[in-house]
Amino acid sequence: MNDLIRQVHAKYHAYVEHAVQVATFSTRLFVELEEVHGLGETERHWLTQAAYLHDIGHFVHKKKHHKHSHHLILHDRLLDEWDEQTREIVALLALNHRKKKTLLPDDLQGPLRHRILSLIALLRIADVLDYEHEQKTTIEQVSVDKHPQAITITIAGMPLLPYEQKLRDKLQLASSTWGLSITLQNGAEQVLVKP
């Protein structure tokens, strides 16, 4: 985490431990699923920044905090050193880290739209793995099976059944964007989402 992010966190009294956990999970998932999403270093940077800042909107209000995060990222002068594209995309990722529906501009089409959807999908998975903001979850293994194409994410520290619907909602975008099944597993508990 760089000094700029620390300044933004301090200004908005961010949940730093949660932000760091989500950034850590996002990076791990990005690296381990590279053959699925095919994204590069620029996208990884956008994802990491969004992971650090996705919840700063709580400073304004918990309700609709994703919309407040979007606004703060777009307009806070601390972030004026970012180029316009980075700022807009990080704000879009923060806006879409929760809820089932994606809120994207109509003119965002083609390959960039697909890249953004992949990043939102990764951020949503990383965020839900620390749903209670307690940093109890660990990612034990991420595997990609080729036939049939499917992802399995094995975790520890978080029971799945109490959060089953929330987990399904958060995994659905990844499954539909990449056109494959995703299984989240913790011991005998399992949540499976199909495209």
N, C-alpha and C positions, 0 to 999 in steps of 0.2 A: 504494500500500500504506500503510495507516494504522499508527499507533504500536502499537495493540493487536496487529495481525498481526505486527509486528516483534518484539514481546515474546514472542509464542507461538513464532515461529520461533527466537528466541534460546534459549528454554527447552528446545526439543526438537531443537536443532542441525539445523534444516531445510535441505534442499537449496534454498536461496533462489533461485538462478538458474533451476532447473527450475520452481519454483512461480511465479515471475514469467513465465516463458515460457508455461506452461499458462494462467495468468490472461490473458495477452495474447491467446493463441490463442482462448480461450473467449469473450472479449469480442468479438473480430473475428467469430467464427462466429455468435455471438448476434445481432450487428447485421446481418450480411450475410444471415442466414437468417430474419429476422424475419417475412417473409411466409409462411414455412413453419410456424414454431412458434407465432406469434401471442402471444408472452409479453411482459410489460412490465417496468418498472423494478424492481419488487420481486424478480421472478425473476432478473433480471440481477444484482442485489446478492447473492442466494443463490449463484448460480453463481460469481461472482467470489470470494466468501469461501471456497467449497469448493475452488476452484482453488488458492488460496493455501495451504490447509490439508490437502489430500487426502493428502499423503505424510508428515505428522508422525508417523504410527505407526511409521515406520522407527526412531524413537528407542527403541521397545520391542523390535521385532524385524522384520527384513525379511519373514520368512514371515508371512503374514496381516496385513501392515501396514495394509491397508484396514480390518480389524476394529479394530485398535489406534487408527487415526485416528478412527474412529467413536466409540470409547469416550472418547478424550481430548477430543474436541470437546464431547461431552455432559457431561463431568464436570470439566474444568479450570476452576478458579475465575477464571482470567483472563478467561474468556468469560461470566462471570455477568451482565455488563451487557447481553448480547444478550437479546432477548425469546425466549420458549420456542419459538415456531414457527420462528424463524430458526435457532436452535440445532439443533433436531431435523431440519430439512430440510438444513442444511449437513452435519450428521453423516451423514444418509442418502445424500447425494451422494458424500461421501468414501467411505462404505462400498461404494458401487456403482461406483466409478471403474475397477475392474478385474474380471476374470472375465467369463464370458458370462452367467451367471444373475444376475437382479436379486433383491436381498433387500429386500423391502418389506413393511411390516405388512399383515396381511389386511384391516384396517379402513380402509386407505388406498384409497379408491375414487373413481370419478367424475372430474370435471375436475381436481381436485388431483393425483390419481394420474397423469393424462396430462401435466400440467405437470412433475411430478417426473421422469417418464420422459424427457421432452424435455430437461430439464437434465442428467440422467445421460448421455444420448446426446451432448450437446454436450461435456461434460467428458471423456468417453471418447475422442472424436475429438481434442480438444486435447491430451490426455495422450499418446496414441500418437504424435502428430507430434513429440514430444520423447522418444521411447521410450528412447534411450540416455542421456538427461540431458546432452546435449552442446550444446544450443542451436544446432544447425547448420541446422535447417529454417526455411524462410520460407514463408508462405502468399502465393502470387503473385496468385491470383484465386479468388473464390467466385462461382459463377453458378447461377441457378435457371432451368431451362427449363420452360415451361408445358405444351407438348405434344410428347411425353409428359412428364409431370411428373418431373423428375430434377434432381439436384444434381451439379455438378462442382466439385471442389476441386483447384486446380492448385497444386502446391508445388515447391520447389527445395531442394536440400541433403540430401535423404534418399532413398536408393535404396529402391524399393518391393518388389522381388522377394525380397530376403532376409527381409522382414517380412510377406510376403503373407498368411499365415494369421492372424497377430496383427492386421493391419490389417482383414481381413475380420471377425474377431471383434468388434473395436471399432466398426466401422461398422454392424454388423447391427442393433443396437438402434435407431439413428436411422432406418434404412431401414424397419424394421417399425413403429416408432412413427408415422412420418409417411406410411407407405404409398407410398414412392417409391424409385427407384433412386439410388444414390450412386456416383459415380466419383471415385476419387482418382488424380490424374495427375501424373507427373513426366517430362517429355519424352515418350519413346516408351513408357515403363512406365506401366501402368494397373492399378488394382484396381477391379473393378465388383462392387457388392453390390446384390441385388434383394430386395424385400420377400417 
